[in-house]
């Protein structure tokens, strides 16, 4: 009888624990009615990715690694992966609230990190007169004991994108990359 009570008690305790833990697993940025403090970079690229998937265009993709260049006409099958560095630069995380300064000068909006520990240091959004985005630029930087990385990402809707990356890993040396995709 004592063992039966212990098993039942353990099950109830386990269920109660799970009932309290699961609601806390919901990310803060998914709360209903939550408003982004900054430009919704992730949402913007999700919309562009959905559009690019429908269009099935080929692109002229050029990859330059440490000065060696190669270009090909390719059809991108996974735009999420292709543009991952852009979506990963989203600054609308609850922990970063108030961590960026916004400067809006008419056709250009600039978000600048207030803390050099933040990976995404600056986002520049250039708009046309009709309010649509003409160019989006992102500057990322990471410095730690193992490696230093800097990235410059540019996106020109319906036209092209570039990813420039410099990485220096301790004991392995430095590498430079530049990826350019031009839509046909």
Buried (B, 14 or more C-beta within 10 A) or exposed (E): EEEEEEEEEEEEEEEEEEEEEEEEEEEEEEEEEEEEBBBBBBEBBBEBBEEBEEEEEEBBBBBBEEEEEEEEEEEBEEBEEBBEBBBBBBBBBEEBEEBBEEEEEEEEBBBBBEEEEBEBBBBBBBBEEEEEBBBBBBBBBBEEEEBBBBBBBBBBBEEBBBBBBBBBEEEEEEEBBBBBBBBE
